[in-house]
Amino acid sequence: MKKKQTLEDLLKDPKMSERLKERLYSKQGLLGKESPFSEILQQMVNVMLDGEIESFLNEERASGHVNKRNGRTSKRVLSDAGSLDISTPRDRQGDFEPELIGKRERVLNSGVDDQILALYAQGNSVEDVRRLLEDIYGVSISAGRISQITDKVLPEIQEWRSRSLQSFYPVVYLDAIHFKVRQDGKYTSSAFYTVYSVDWEGNRDVLGLYINTGGEGARKWGMVMEDLKARGVADILVICTDDLQGFSEQIQEVFPSSIVQKCIVHQMRNSLKYVDEVDRKAVVKDLRQIYTSTTEEGAKTALSAFEATWGKKYKYIVKQ
């Protein structure tokens, strides 16, 4: 009968030493597909499980219980180092519960679930995640298993989306970020409506994220306003937005007492849209004097100066 190889034997094996050297000099990751370090980890896990059951049986004997080993249960588990073949020892009474990896667990506490969620959050499809895990870590996971893991976050996302909000916010920013999203093999343009707040203490918070396939629209923003109100927001002092047509009207319907402040960045973009390249730097400099003024009187003076210099050539900027 062939003697079972111990962890010490494995580490002393000349072939293992050569494989370890080759892996290190190859500049590949220490763990992952076909890595000798995976074999060492596998052996360590099995040794540690043996140590667990020996400690358990010693406690059983000390308390007067008659219990013995009763073979092993083999299974394959996932880890950052790749797939590991584990032999979990059993006891006759069936009372032994290993701490390192439980009887029904299939993943060594290794962060594989977190890695799957991170890859999925970056826009990779389930099949992309499966292939990347195989290529990088040598871990083979079914598409169904990956879907089970990604579905874990859905209740948390829903809880965050529907959470109660404060009744009053001094400042809220509303803006949409546009992305190209791949779905069913095709790319579509989607707008993520973002609601970002600042409270009296200066604390910042994202109140909500809303997705809409297609372009940005004032009516969709009206639905966002209604959702904020349904979650407890009764009043907002200042709402900062871009100059989207119909946006201000939608805001006023839900929060009639709010001051709608047009975003400086968007106003600058609109102002510079038709400015000649030769005038651009000078116009930007003079506009900056207006919106960086510390007092209303100073801003009005800067605006008058701007009008005197550029009013005839760029009348539409003054009107804005």
PyMOL commands that set and color helices and strands:
alter all, ss='L'
color gray80, all
select helices_A, chain A and resi 7-12+14-25+36-62+112-121+126-137+143-151+154-161+218-230+247-254+264-272+280-291+296-310+315-319
alter helices_A, ss='H'
color red, helices_A
select strands_A, chain A and resi 69-79+82-91+168-183+186-198+204-213+235-241+259-262
alter strands_A, ss='S'
color yellow, strands_A
deselect
rebuild
show_as cartoon
